[in-house]
Amino acid sequence: MLFSVVTKESKKVKLKRILRMRMQEKYGLCPEDYICDRLEEEWRAVDSLGLLEHVWVLEKLVQWLKRKQYPFWARGTASSSLLLYLLGITRANPLPPHYYCPYCKNILWMIGCKDGFDLSDAQLCKDKTAMINDGHDLPWQSVWGVKKGYLEIDMPKQLYGIISRYYSIHYSRQKYKDIDILNPAGEKTVRSPKLRICRIIYIDYH
């Protein structure tokens, strides 16, 4: 089975545990207050929109795609979310430009720089480890600051039947539908009166 269906509350608890683990993997056991505060703000925004369960389902989908080595990418405003970045759903780090050490997790914020990719890759940490430049300074409100919106996920059209069937079953059991799925022809087959979390578009994959 693609996913296991668990209770709404347990999804919320497990999602927070996954986020805490990914945060520590990226920024150490005691991440800076700025990062923790930003993630907490996003969590509250997502919770207030009623989207935590949807993020849980999306994270399980992405992990399944990775295990099966299917190509996918999220685009649009999703790249503004630290929450989605830590879950591995997006690939762009929305924090302000910075260097970080993959060994000791030390962070060096760079004031006056617009994008972390513009930074030199010659920065060394105090332990002489080469630091990694990152950060695009994107506000989380771009994705969680509105009541409705699209998180677009591109993936192979061959997966249409599997994913459409799962989402149809899952959301009909919950007595609501908050996702639009497009078939390879671009037609909606799972219709949402109040789109919240995800619109899936299909690409060819051989």
N, C-alpha and C positions, 0 to 999 in steps of 0.2 A: 504494500500500500504506500502511496506517495507520502502521506502524512498520517500521524495518529491524531485523532480528535480527542481533546481533553477539555475539561471544564474551563469556563471563561476566566475564573479567578486563578486557576493554576497556570493558565497561559500568561497572565499578567505577572505572576511571581517568577515563572521560568524566564520570561523575557527580561526582567530586571536582573536576574542572576547571570544570564548570558551577557548582558551589557556590562555588568560589573567585571566579569571575567575578561571580556575583550578590552575594556578600558585599562585594566591592569597589565594585560599583555602588551598594549601599545605604550602606555605612559607610566607603568610601574605600580607598586602597591599603594602609593600615596600620591595620586595625580594632583597637580596644582588646583587650587580653589577655582580659578577661572574656568578650567575645563569641566570640573565637577558641576559648577553653577550653570554653565551653558547646557550641559546634558540634562540637568534637573529641570531647567526651564523648558526644554524641548519635551521632556517626559510629561510635564504638566499640561503642555499645549496639546500633545497627542491624546492624552487621557481625556481632556475636556472635549475634544472632538469625537470621542468614542472610537478611536482608531487603533488602540493598542492590540486588540485581537487581530486586526487586519495586518499590522506590522508583524505579529507573530507568524501568521500564515505565510506572509511574503518571505520572511527569513527562512522558513522551512523549505519553501519553493526554491529559493536561491541556493541553499545548501544541497538540495537534491540535484539541481542543474550542475553545480560544481562537481559533485561526485560522479555524475554521468558524463562530465566533460562536454556539456552542451554550451555553445556560446550564448551570451546574453549581455545586455547592458541597460542600465537605467539612465534616462536622460531628462533634460528639463530642470525644473526647480528642485528635484530630489537631491541634486548635488549640494544643496545648501544645508543639508541635515547631517549633523555630527552623529546622531542616533543611527541613521541608515548607514553611514560610513563605518561606524564601529561594528555593525552587524554584517558588514561585507556586501551590502546590497548596492551601494554606490562606491566609486573608486576615487572620488575627489575629496580631499580633506578640507572642510570648510573653515577651519580655524585660521586666525591671522598668520601671516608669514612667520616661519620659525625654523630653527634647526632642532633636531632631536637626536639623542644618542641611542642607537639600538641596543647598546650594552647596559649602560647605567640608567637610561631613560631620562637623562637630564635634558631640559628644554632651554633654548636660547631664543627669546622673542626678538624679532627684528622690526623696530619702529621705522616708519617712513618708507617701507617697501610695499609695493602693491600686491606682489604675488611671490610665493615661496620658490617658484620655479626660476625666478630671476636672480636668486641668490647664488653665490659661488659655491661650488661643491668641495672647496678646499678647507672648510672649517673643521678644526679638531676639538674634541671634548677635552676636559681636564685630565682624563685618563688616557689621552692620546688616540682615542678611537675616532675614526672619521664620522662626522655627524651628517645626517641626511637632511636636505632642505625640503620643506613641504609647506602647505597652507595656502589657501586661496581667498581667505577673508570674506566669506559668504554668510549673510544673515539667515538664521533659521526661520525667521518670519516669512521668507519667500515661499516656503513650502507648508509650514504649519500655521501661518497667520491668516489663513482664509478658511471658510467653512466648506468649500468645495474645490476640487482641483484634480489634476491628473498626475499620477506617477506612471510614466510610460516605461514599459519594459519591452525591449526587443528580444525576440528569441525565435528559434526555428519553427516554421509553420508545421513541421511534422509532429510537434508536441501539442498541437491544437486540441485533439480529441482528449488526451489525458488530462490536460489542465482545465479545459472547459467542463469536463465531466466532474472533476473533483470540486471545483468552485460551485457548480450548480448544486451538487449534493450537500456540500458544507453549508452554504447560505440558505438553502431551502429548509434544512434542519433548524437553523437559527431563526427562521421566519423573517429574514430580511436579506436584501441583496444590495451590496455596496460596491459592486465591481462591474465594469463593462469589459467583455472579452470580444475581440474582433476576430472573425475567421480570416483565412488567407485572402478572401475577396474584399475585406474591409467592412463586412457587415456585422452588426452587433448580434450576438447570439445569447448572451447573458445580459439582460438589460437592468440598469439600475435607475430607480427614480431619484436617488440621492447619491451620486457618485462620490466616493470618499477616497479610496486608496489606490486603485490600480487599473490601468488600461493596458491591455497586452496586445502588441502588434507583432506580426510574424514575418520572419525573414527566411530566405532559402538557406539551407545548410546541407552540404554533401560530405 
